[in-house]
Amino acid sequence: MGAVAGAYGVRGEVRLKSFCADPEAIGSYGPLWSEDGARSFEVTLGAPVAQGFAARLGGVTTREQADALRGIRLFVDRDRLPSLPDDEFYHADLIGLEVFDTGGASLGRVKAVLNHGASDLLEVVSPGQKGAVLLPFTRVIVPTVDLAAGRIVADPPEGLLE
């Protein structure tokens, strides 16, 4: 859902980066959890700041406590997320899916979903290949995503997998 970018001010507030489609929505999901699930934080958003929001996290009252949280990624329970239309997917749902070409041959598994500004890319790794392949996640190149079957069908551009 987001990440703590560091302390903001001297009274325990943090600079909170939101990864939500609507950045302000991060404050409406209820408690957010640390990646290891060991800590839970109630979030109260403050003013927008560079690359996020000033925010109060429950239990964090000093600048030192806020600064100690720098870099912590925050998550929400899956059942708190809204359902999506049939042609949209949460990145977490795509990670680990096996990718097949249109002929049924395995291309590997999705290791990550990346976005560097233009569009999403699937990072696909295959046991027999050196390095990963970045596959554009567009309807033309990835015509089928079947979450129930745990598979993606892709039609990669010629030369991408060589």
N, C-alpha and C positions, 0 to 999 in steps of 0.2 A: 504494500500500500504506500509505503514511504520510507524515509530514512532521516535520521537526525544528522544535521550538517554541523552541529556544534552549539555552543552556548550563545544566547542572545541577551545581552545586557548582564546585569549583576544580581538579579533576583530569581534565578533558577529557570528562566525561560530558555527554550531551545529554538534554533532555526530548523524548521521541519520542511523537508522536500516531499512533495506529494507526487505519487506516480499514478494517480487516479485520472480518468478522462476529464472529469470535472475536479480540478485540484482542491476546491473547498470541501468536496465530499469526504475527504479523509477524516474530518471531524465528526461525521455523522454515523460511522459504523460501530460505535461503541468502543469497548476496550481494544487496543492494539497490543499485540504480543511481540516479544523479542523472538528472533529466529529459533532459538533453542527452546522457546516456550516457558522459560524460567521466570520471566517478568511480564507483567501486564500493566498497561498505562491507559488511564482515561485521558483523552485529549481535548483541550480547549484551545481553539484557534484564536489568535490575535490578529494583528494587522499583517497585510501582505508585506513581505520583504524580498530582497533579491533572491530569486530562485526558490521561493517558498513562502512560508509563514512564520511569524513569531508564534510560539505555542507554549502552553503550559502542559506538562505531563504530570499526572497524579503521582505524588510522592517525591517529586523533584523540587527542592526549595532553594538550592544554592547554585551559584555559578559553577562551582567545582563539580557538583553532582551532574549538572547539565553538560559540562564539558567532557565528563567521563563517558557520556553516552554517544559521543561523536562517532559516526560511522555505523551505529546500530541500525539494522533494517527492521521495519515494523510490519507485522502481518495481522490479518484478521481471520477469524474462523470462516471457513468456506461457506457455511450456510448463511452467513450474513451478506454475501455478495448478491447483487441482483442477477436475475436470469438474463441471458443474452439472446438476441435473434439467432436464427439458424446459421447465418453466415458470419457470425462473430465468435471469437474464442478467447478465453483467458490464456495468457502465456503458459501458466502452470499446467493447463490441460494438454498443451502440445508437447511439452518436454517429456521425453521418454517414448513418444510414439515412434513406431517403425515406419520408415519411408520406403515406398515401392515405386518403381517406374511404371509406365502404362502397360508394359508387358508382363508385370508381376515380379520382376527381379528386385531383390532388396538392395536399397541404396545406403542403408544405415539407419541410425536413430537420431532423433532431435535431441541435441545436447542443450541448446539454449535458443531463445528468441531474442534477437538483437534489433535495435532500432537506432540508427545513427542520423536520423532526421528525415530521410526521404520516404522510406517504407520499412516494414518489418522484413527481417531476414531470418531464415531457419538455419541454425548451425547444425549441420548433419555430419555425424562421425560414423565411420565404418571400420570394423576391426582390421580389414586388409589394406586400408589406405593410410598414407602418411598425411597427417593434418586433417582439418575439417573442410567441408564444402559449405559455402554460404549460398543458400537457395532463396531467391526472392519469393516472399510469401504473397503472391498475387493469385487471383482466380485463374489466370491463363496458365501459370506454371504449376500451381497446386490446385487442380480442379476438384479434388475430393479430400475431405477430412472426415473420417469416421471415428468419432470418439468412442462409441460403443465397441467397435472392433479393435480399437487401439492402433489404427493405421492411417497413413496419409498416402495418397496417390499423387505423384508428381510427374510432370513432363518437362524436365530440365532443358534449357537451351543447349543446342549442339555445342560440344567442346567444353562444357562446364565440368564434366566429370572425368576428363582425360588427364 
